[in-house]
Amino acid sequence: MESYTDQQIIESWKKNVQPWIAAIREGEIENRLLVTNQAVMDAVFSRAPKTVLDIGCGEARWK
């Protein structure tokens, strides 16, 4: 498996972050729409929380 430097990882993130955010916000990733989004919501709400704070998802998917 190839190793990457911290700088290479940061540069890759900078290159890909905006297209990724746009794809999520515009619903362009089919598996997110068909499976992942509901699975995450089911897992969260199965705990019957009174409030939920979404932190660290990266693309501000749920508000």
C-alpha positions in Angstrom: 0.0 0.0 0.0 1.3 3.4 -1.0 2.1 5.9 1.8 1.3 9.6 1.5 2.9 12.5 3.2 0.8 14.9 5.3 1.4 17.5 2.6 0.1 15.2 -0.1 -3.0 14.4 1.9 -3.7 18.1 2.6 -3.2 19.0 -1.1 -5.6 16.2 -2.1 -8.2 17.4 0.4 -7.9 21.0 -0.9 -8.4 19.8 -4.5 -11.4 17.6 -3.7 -13.3 19.3 -0.9 -15.4 21.7 -2.9 -16.5 19.1 -5.6 -17.4 16.7 -2.7 -19.5 19.3 -0.9 -21.3 20.2 -4.1 -22.0 16.5 -4.9 -23.4 15.9 -1.4 -25.5 19.1 -1.4 -26.9 18.4 -4.9 -27.7 14.8 -4.3 -25.3 13.4 -6.9 -24.1 10.4 -4.9 -26.8 7.7 -5.4 -25.8 5.4 -2.6 -26.1 8.3 -0.1 -29.6 8.9 -1.3 -30.7 5.2 -1.4 -28.9 3.7 1.6 -26.4 5.7 3.7 -28.5 8.8 4.7 -31.3 6.7 6.0 -29.0 4.2 7.8 -27.3 7.1 9.6 -30.6 8.7 10.6 -32.0 5.3 11.8 -28.9 4.7 13.9 -29.1 8.1 15.5 -32.8 8.1 16.2 -32.8 4.5 17.4 -31.2 6.0 20.6 -34.3 8.3 21.0 -32.2 11.5 21.5 -33.9 14.6 22.7 -31.5 16.7 20.7 -28.8 16.0 18.1 -25.7 17.9 17.3 -24.1 17.1 13.9 -20.4 17.7 14.1 -17.6 16.6 12.0 -19.5 15.4 8.9 -17.6 17.8 6.8 -20.2 18.8 4.3 -23.0 20.1 6.6 -25.3 17.4 5.3 -28.0 17.8 8.0 -29.1 21.0 9.6 
